[in-house]
Amino acid sequence: MSDDLVIQSGSPAVRGRQLIDDARKALDEVRCTPETISTLVDPGVALVRQLGDADFEQFLVRVHSDPKLRRAAEVLERALNRMTKAAESHLRLVDDLEPGEARCLRDALCAPEEWPGYPIPPGWEVNDNGIYKIEPAPGGSTTLVLVSNEPVMPIAITVDRASGRESIVLGYRRHGRWREVRIPREHTGDPRALLAYRAEGLSVNSITAKNWVMFLDSVEVCSGHRIPTTEHTDRVGWHGDIYVTGPGSGIEISDPTGAKSGWTQSGTWEGWLSAINHASRSPIPWIILYAACAAPALRWIRPGHNPVIDLSGPRGRGKSTWLRMAGSGWGRSDDGAGSTIYGWDTTYTHLERLAAATNDAPLLLDESMRVRSNFSVGQAIYTLAQGHGGGRGSIAGVQRTGEWTNVIISTGEAPLVEHTEAGGARARVISLVEDRPVTTANREQGFRIEAGILANHGHLAPRLAERAHFIASDLRARYETRLTHWSTYVVADTRLLSTAALIDVGSWLAAEVGIPEPKADWRTALIDAISSSVTEADQGQRALDLVRDLFASSSAKFVGRRPGAAEPSGGWLGLWPDDVRRAKTTEDKRCIGVYPSRLDEILRAAGHDPYPVLAQWIEAGIVVRDAKRRTKDMWNPASGRKERVFAFLMSKVLLDS
């Protein structure tokens, strides 16, 4: 008997040695001279032997007749049975191959036929029990070291369309079912990084991880480019001339969390048109829908900002229904996971990544009342409208900044701009108000719309993208024409007029793909909304003119302006540190402080709402404040203590400064 007979077992070494000795005695009795190949046995046991079928049967008969060798015979017979079963599953043994022919990894693993076929790399043994590394053993023999107790093989290489980064898709068996997992390419070369995928079901551990890396590298080298390379993306929207609306729409969507699982088609286009037709007499839903329709065209229009539309109103007036109606053009727009509707209960980082993943599509945010206490809506509006995230560092240097082009549509019981002190937000947001009465007819209308779009959705986006791509050269000219048109109706900030022009282009695209014109006069409703937004935005400037007049005409009513002066009959208005030597801080020397109660009284008497006005002043740097308050503590030279005031910078409010 050759010394190449090896049994590797998880059992104690003494038992393994006894089994080897028994097998050698039995083989000597039947006068066999085996050469070494590997066969299939239970995990943890690798029996190396070479026998013809007839010789092996004769061997089993002989050892069964000897009580001392009966146990060894049972082990060997189980090995033969597993070998036969594997052969029936198309596992080919080395001695069955033609000279120079290589075994197929897919066939050896009994993997799905649709997976790629390529040779097993030298130095490795695979079967439907797992992966083994062939290592030399003492005496010139070889031994098999377990790497994975489940079959696994690379089945694809995917390249991110945006970043160019590669990932490897591994196919593996877990609990009798074949699965797939995408792993970044850098992780397949890092044993520690591979351990994280144990939670996905990969049978990797700290001992075998290094051999996993070696196996995956060997497979890629040996495959000879037989592993297919595909593209994937983590964002919808335009990728060259391909518009990705969701899973199965041209380029594979990388969506491990299922966030885009609802961005699919269901029902029919005619069914969707019938559903939205129930809203034909209401203007607000058509403004929302047309804004969403403009999203695929932003690539060619290039307005310089992302439009922001906000819909507010009391509960039960149909806000969420109108938002879902717009979202149904891209997919399922309900409250479930994977929906096209998202919520305001989020963080800055998540919101940025959400916007980047919803590129060239409407970003629909429901229920602004759910904003977290430490979340700045003003900052979110600026970030979303600018179309790029904040700069961040990484281990490698500077992290790639997320970018997006989309239409932001929000709903809530209170206007979005009331959640922020940033006055500039009002110049970026068109605020719509839905205040229609709660009636039985309106409720039935909402039920019909929601039932219809739940059964029929996802048909609008591909039609819009196809049409926008076809008339791409005309979109910018169309937008500029509508921008000029809207500027003749409303005097407003350029960004608000630009948003109105985009909505108008969206209505044109909607008509191009076959959406009938509604009966409601949505353009008049949009003009009213813009006019209201302009009125609020202009309040700050008119109120500032009022305060400047106050400082010019009533400076004597401020403490410190005239040292030693008696308190006026109406009381002091605030603090004016005219004597800079007595001011306690540098800021006190250049600020005029107005008592909060007096400023509130003055603004309300002139018809101004103090809250949004102060928000605009703070954002513009006209009013300076302490870190956690809208007010500031300034030194009162008369009383010798600090008092809380609204602090106006002299350089901003005194015309002669």
Secondary structure, DSSP 4 states (H G I P E B T S, - for coil): --TT--EE-SS-HHHHHHHHHHHHHHHHHTT-----EE---STT-EEEE---HHHHHHHHHHHHTSGGGHHHHHHHHHHHHHHHHHHHTTPPPGGGSPTT---BHHHHTT--TTS---BPPTTEEEETTEEEEEEE-GGG-EEEEEEESS-EEEEEEEEETTT--EEEEEEEEETTEEEEEEEEGGGGG-HHHHGGGGGGT----TTTHHHHHHHHHHHHHHTTT-S-EEEEESS-EEETTEEE-STTSSSEE--TT-TTTT-S-BS-HHHHHHHHGGGTT-HHHHHHHHHHHTGGGHHHH--SS--EEEEE-STTSSHHHHHHHHHTTTS--SSSTT-SEEES---HHHHHHHHHHTTTSEEEEE-GGG--TT--HHHHHHHHHHTB----EETTEEPPPPB---EEEEEESS-GGGG---GGGGGTEEEEE------HHHHHHHHHHHHHHHHSBS-HHHHHHHHHHHTHHHHHHHHHHHHHHHHTT----HHHHHHHHHHHHHHHHHHHTTPPPPSS-HHHHHHHHHHHHHHHHHHHHHHHHHHHHHHHH-GGGEETTSTTPPPPTT---EE---SGGG-SSHHHHTEEEE-HHHHHHHHHHTT--HHHHHHHHHHHTSEE--TTSSSEEEEETTTTEEEEEEEEEHHHH-TT-
